Each structure stands twice: as structure tokens, then as C-alpha cells.
Amino acid sequence: MSTLPVVMKLIRNRRSNKADMASVVSKIIKRVRKEKDSALFDLTEKFDGPRLRTLRVSKREIAAAYAEETQEVISALRTAKNSIEKFHKTTVRKKEPAVVVRKGVKVWREFRPIRSVGLYIPGGKAAYPSTVLMLAIPAQIAGCREIVLCVPPGKDGKIPGAVLVAADMCGISNIFKVGGAQAIAAMAYGTGTIPKVSKIFGPGNQYVTTAKLQVYGEVDIDMPAGPSEVLVFADETANPSWVAADLLSQLEHGEDSQAILVTLSKTLGERVLKEINTQREVLPRKTIISESLKKSFAIVADSFDTAIALINDYAPEHLEIILKDEKKALEAITDAGSVFLGPYTSEPLGDYATGANHTLPTSGYAKMFSALSVESFGKKMQVQRVSREGIKGMRNTVETLAKREGLSAHKNAVSIRFKKNI
């Protein structure tokens, strides 16, 4: 009997407590819609601490951010920005080649940017300037006219300097000190200060993800991007210390993060667990890691096929493959947000420097969503051109089908073009 159903029941805790959370988020959204800026000031004080005088980040604050950050950090942000731009510029075609469906009939698609987009940058226990780059750069490449950025403030009412530096590097000036579900509501419906956008992007905690799902329809959203997760598929060739370090790198994001090791080697599993216990003791975020470890697992699969089935069912945000035959595994994987091949492709490299986007579907949503890209910030507009010769060739098809569907005006729109007296 396969152990897969039992294992999946154990690790499917990523979408828990949804009913209670949905109710809380719904109340926040309704309040923001009704009270607008007033609600944002009150909710920011309630959830983040400070009583703000203004929501918008000033030019003075941005200038101060550069003074606050070291040249090393600023240089690293520029390097990361260059890598992200280099990769993302290659991922979209503004105009696709026309397809000649038949003589005189051409159809093609042209890319058009979404005019107004909202970017959500999580805060809380860490600052994420890299996420600013991951969201803002593809938005810029796409050609979005208005970019709104929301970041939860710290208890001192400030946004981390590195976040402001990254935003400024990307040319973003509409930066607001608001986080959580209230930020999503503000961008979805607009307030006196924060403009309404057409699509909202960015990861966050479960409240942010729930809010995005609740406003979907009023605005579009990128994906349900919630708590971070990593799954490492490794065999006996993997270095246990390296595997442990990669698992820990995701667990430090927050208490709701999750790390999974899947292996066919019980020996490797035991060595990795030992390394995790050793390494976490010297990490500054040890307390957070200890909590997220409670939601994490090391699984010894009984076969390669079982391991693959488990991985595809779990559909991880990040998937590391460290195997002798990585090609075989990659070809078998159908559901993962971002894949990291080989022992040197540590997941944090993708977080910061490879140029790939780190805004990814979580909680199993990799089964239906892709990584963020330039195309996420636009849409494909269909264009058709038909010549006289083309309409002649299609006349009978259109008139026959229009008649069968009882749409006489459709039929007439074609046939009228062949009447000599018109």
C-alpha cells in the first residue's frame, strides 16, 4: 500500500484556519472601503504600532534611506537589479509573428501593459528590498504607467532604508506606509491617498493572501503567494550540510514557513536532520526556525515514482533537485514554482542574484500558477486582418454557422459585403 495519501495528509496544513481568517479579512476590507484613509491610519496603529501623520513616503525619507544603508548593500542591490533586468527583458515579445490561417486571413497577438498596478512588499520580522526589485523591474519592462507600492511600517513609523533604496532605483515614487489586508483593500478600491489599481502583486502572510483572493474580481491578482516553502529532493550524493542549510534558509522567513526533505536514502535523511539541529543553534533567527520546524518533514520515499508523485501533489514553491540523474527528475516534475538544479544551485541564489523571479505560487498553487514575469504585468491583445480574398474564402463557413445558431445579423454582416448595390 502506498504511503503517499498518509504523507500528504500530514503536510497539507498550509491552508488551515481559512474560515476564521476570511471573516477577519472581510471586516478589514469593508472598513477600508467605507472609511478609506481614516481606516488605514487606525488599522496601521492597531496592527503595526505607529500612529502615522501621513501615509505617503516623502522624498526626504528616500534621501535619508541612502544615508542609512551601506555602500555594500546599495551595490548589491544594483547588481541584483542588473541580473533581474537581463533575464526578464528576454521573457516577453511585444508583438508575436502573424499566423496566416488561410489566404487573406492573418491573426496575431500584441502585448499591452496594465496601466495601473499595485505592489505589496511584506514586512514584519524582516525587510525585503529584493522583493521590490522582483516586482518593480518586470512592471517597468512591461511599461506600466502607474506603479503603487505598499509596505507595512515598523513600530517607529519608518520603512526599512533598503526597501526605499530599491524602490527609488526602480523609479517608484508612489510609496505608502500601509501593510496587511488593509493595504490590499486600499489598492483594490482606492482611498483619498492611495489610488485604485487594476492588478495587485506581491507575497505576504495568510491574511494578505486571503485579502487578495477576496478582492479578486474587483481587481486582478498575480497569484496566491503566501508563507514560504521549499522541498529538497536529494539522494546519497548530496552533502547533508548543504541540504540542511538550504532547508533552514526558508524556515527563517517566519513561523508559518515549511521545509520538506524527500529522499530514498534513510541515511541521508538522518544526517540532514542532525545537521539542521546543529546549524540552527548558531542562527540569529533560531526561535522562528524552531517554530517553523514543527510544520516541516523529512520523508523517506519507497521509490522514485512515489517521490515524484509526492512532489507533484505538494507542488512546492521552491524545488531543489540534488540527484545523480537530475534530468530524469526534472522531466517528471509537472508542478513547482521554481526549480533549482544541482548541488551548487542553492535556493537563496534565486532569491537574490540569478535573475529569476522569486515571487512564486505557494500552498500548492504551483499546480495552476506560474512564477511572476513581465507577461504578468500585461495582457495579450488579439489582432486580425482579413482581405477581400480572405472573406470570400470564409463566407460560407460564417454564414452557415451563423444561420445554425440563429444569429441572422451575424450572417448579414458578412453577406452585405458581397451585395453590388451597397
N, C-alpha and C positions, 0 to 999 in steps of 0.2 A: 504493500500500500504506500502511495506517495505521501511524503510529509509536507508537501507544498501547501495544501489548504491550512494545516495547523500553523505553519510558519507565517503565512500571510495574515492569519487572524491575529497573531502576536504583534506584527509590525504595522497593521492598519489602524494606528491610533493617531494618524496625522490630521484627521478631520473631526476631532472629538469636540463635544460640548457646543455643537453648532446652534442648537435651538436657543439656548440662553444667550449666546453671543449675538445671534441675529436680532434678538429683541433689544439688547442694549444698543447695538449699532443703529437699528431702525429709529430709536428715540433720538439719538445724536443727529442723524440725518434730518429728521423732521424739525428739530430745533434750529439747525443751521439754515434750513430753507425758510423758516419763519422769521428768525431773529437776526440772521445774517452776521455782520461783523460783531455785534454785541454777543452773540452766542460763541463766536470764536475766542473773544477775549476771556469769557467766563470758563469755557472748556479748557483753554490753554492753561489757565491758572489752576483748574481742578486736576488735570492730568499731568501737567509738566512742571508746575510750581510758580512760575513768574506771573506777575500782573503786568502785562505789557501796555505801553502807551501807544505803540504803533505796530502794525503787522508787517509792513514793508521794510526790507533791509535797505539801509541808506548807503550812498556812495562812500561816506566816511567810514562805515563799518567794513566795507570791502577793502578800502585802503589800509585800514588797521589790520585786516587779516593777513595781508602780505608781510607786514612788520612782525606779526605774531609767529608766522611759520618760518622754519629754517630754509636756507637756500637748498639744502639737500632734499627736503620734501617738495619744494617748488620744482626743482629739476626733475625729480622722479615723476611728478605729475605731467610735466611736459613730455617726458619720454613715453609714458603710458599713453598720453593723448596721441602722439605720433603713430604708435602701433595700432591703436584703435581706428584712427582715421585711415591708415594704409589698408587695413583689412576691409573695413566697411565700404570704402569707396569702390571696391571691386564687386560688391554683392548686389548691385541693382542696375538695371538698364532703364534709362528714362523712356526709351521707345524700343519696342520689340519689332523684329522683322515682320513685314506683312505676309500673310498667308493667302495665296491665290486659291480660293476654294474651288472656283471654276473660272472659265474665261470671262473676264469682265467683272469679277467679284473679288474684292480684296478685304480682308479683315485683319486688324492688328490691335494691340493694346499700348496705351501710353500711360506712364506713371505721373500721378499728380499728388503733391504733398497735402497732408491735412493742414488746414490753415492755422488752427489753434490747438496746442497740446499742453497737457499738464504733466509735470514730472514730480513724482513723490520720492524723496530721499529719506530713508529711515534714520532714526537717531537712537535715543535711549542709552544703551551701555557702550556704544562706540560711535565713531564718526566715519562716514563712508564717502570721502571725496571721489573714490574710484567709481562709485555708482553714478555720481554726477556726470562723469566722462562717458560712461556706458550708455546713458540715456540721452544726454545733450548732443553728443557727436553725431549719432545717426539722425537725430532730428534736424540738425543743421545741414547735413549732407542731403537729406530729403528735400529741404527747402521750406520747412515750416515757418510761417511768418511770425507767429506769436508763440513764445515758449514761456510757460509759467512754472516756477519751481517752488515747492513747499517742503520745508524742513522743520521738524519739531525743535524748539529752543531748549537749551539747558535750564537748570534752575536759576542761573544768573541772567536769563533772558537773551543769551547770545547763541549764535550758531557757530560751530567749530570753524576756526580760521581756514583749515584746509578745504572744507566744503565750499566756502565762499571763494577761495582762490580758484578752485576747479571750475566753479560756475562762471567766474569772470573770464577765465581762459577761454571758455566756450561762448563768450559774448552774451551771457544771460543777465538781464537787469531786473526782470520781474521775479524777485526772490522774496518769499514770505515766511514769517516765523509761525508756522502752524503745522501740527502733525496729527497723526491718528486718523480715525474715521471722520473727524471734523474737517480735516484737510481735503479728504476725498469728496465730501459733501460740498465744500466750498468751491472746488474746481468743477464739480458736476453741475451746480446750479447757479454759481456766481453769488458774490456778496457786494457790498459797497466798494470794497477794496480789491478783492480777488476776482478776476474775470472768469466767466464761464468758458470752458474749453470743449472741444469736440471729442477728445480721447485722452484717457489718463493712463500713465505708465509708471512702473516702479514697484519694487518689492516692499514688504512690510510685515508686521506681525499678523496674527489671525484676525484682529479687529480691522486692520487696513484691508486685508484680502476680502473679508466679509462685506465691508463697505463698498469695495469695487464691484463685487458681484451684485449688490443691491441697487447700485446706480446704473448698472449696465442696461442699456436701452435708452436712458436719458442721454448717456454718452457711451462711447465705445471704450473698451479697456484692452490693455495688451494681453494679459493673462492673469490667472490667479497665482501670484508669486508670493508665497508665504515663508514660513520658517525654513532655514537652510538644511540641506541634507546631502549626504554623499554615500555612495555604495562603491566599495572596492572589491573587484573580482580578481583574486590573486591565487597563484599556485606556489609550489615549493621553491620556485626560482626567485620569488620576491624577497626583498630584505625586510624582515619583521619591524625593524626600527623605522624604516621609511614608511611602511604601511601605517604603523601606529601614529606617526607624526601627521600623515595626511588625514587620518580619521579625526584626530584631535583638532586639526585646523578648522574643521567645520563645527565641531562641538562647542568651540569657544564663542560662536556667534550669539548664542542665547540658550536659556534653559529648555526651549522648545525645539532646538535643533536635534538632528538624528544622524547617526553614522551606522552603516551596516558593512560588515565584512562577510563576503561569500567566498568559500574556498572548498576544494575537495580534500584538503590536507588538514587533518586534525592537529598535527604538529605545528603547522604554520599558525593556525588559529590560537593555539595555546601560547606561542611565542609572541604573537601580536598583543594578546591580552596582557601579558606580563610587561611588555614594553609600554603599553598605554598607562598602566598603573605606575610605572617608574617615571615616565616623561611628564605626566600631568602634575606631579608633585612640585615641579620647579616652574610651572607656568603661572603667570600672574592671574589668569582668569580661572584658576583651579576650582573655585566654588561653582561657577557657572558650568564648567565642564562636568563636574560631579553630578549635577542635576540632569544635564542632557544625556549623560551616560546611562541613566536609568531608562531612557527610551531607546537605547541602542542595542545592537545584537551582533554576535559573531555566529555565523551559520555554516555548518559543515554539510554540504550537499552530497547526496549519494551518487550523483552522476553529473556529467557536463550538461546534459539536456535538462535535468532538474534545476541546475543553477541558472541556465538561460531562461527557463520558464519563470523562475522566481524574479529574476531581474526585470524581465519584460512586464510582469504583473505589477511589480513595485514601481516601475517607470521612474527611476531616480533623476533628481535634478542634475547631479554630477555623477558620472560613472568613470571610475578608473579601471583600466584593464591591464593587469600585470601578469602575463601568461607567456608560456613558451610559444603557443600558437595564438597570438593576439588577432591575427587576420580572421581565423575561423570564428572567434568570439564576436568580433565586430560585425561580421556578415550576418550573424544570428540575432544581433540586437535590433529590435524594432522600436523600442520606446525608452528614450533617455534624452534629457535636455542638452547636455554637453558631454562629450566623451574624451577621455584623456588616455592616450595610448603609451604604454611602456613605462619603465621604472623611473625615468627622469622627468616625466610629464606630471609633476605634482599639481594637484588641483589649484593651489594658490597662484600658480603661474597664470592660469586662465582668469583668475580674479583681477589680476593687475596688468599683465605685461604681454601676453601672446597676441592681443588684438581681438581675440574672440570676445563675444559679449557675455557678461556674467549675469545678465538679467534673464532668468530661466524659469520654466514652469516647475512647480513643486507639487507635493502631495498627490502624486500620480497623474497630474495634468499633462505630463510629457507624452501621454498617450494621444493627446489631441492638440497640443500647442507646441510651437517651435520656440527656439531662442529668439530674443529680441534682435531686430535687424533694421536696416534702412527702410525696407519694404513695410515694416510695422507702422511707420510714420506717414504712409501714403496709401493710395489705392490705385488700382489699375482701371483705367477708363477704356472701354471698347470703342473702336472707331471702324466704320465700314464705308466703303465706296463701291458703288455699282454703276457700271456704264450701261448705255442703251443695249449693247450686245449682251451684257450680263442679265439685265431684267428680262430680255427675251427668253434667255435660257431657263430662267426660274419662274416665268409667268404661270405655266401650267401647274407647277407644284404648289405655288402660293394660292392660286385661285381654287384649286381642288381642295386643299386643306381648309381654307377659309370657309368655303361652302359647307364642308362636312361639319365644321364647328359652329355653323350658323352665324358667322360674322361677315355679313354682306358688305359692310363698309370697308373691311379689310380687303375683300376681293375687289371692290370698286377702286380702291386706291392704286391698285396695280393695273387693272384693265383700262382705267381712264387715260393712262399714258399711251395707249395704242389707238385711241379714237382720233381720227383725222380732222374732225371739225373742232377740236379743242386745242 
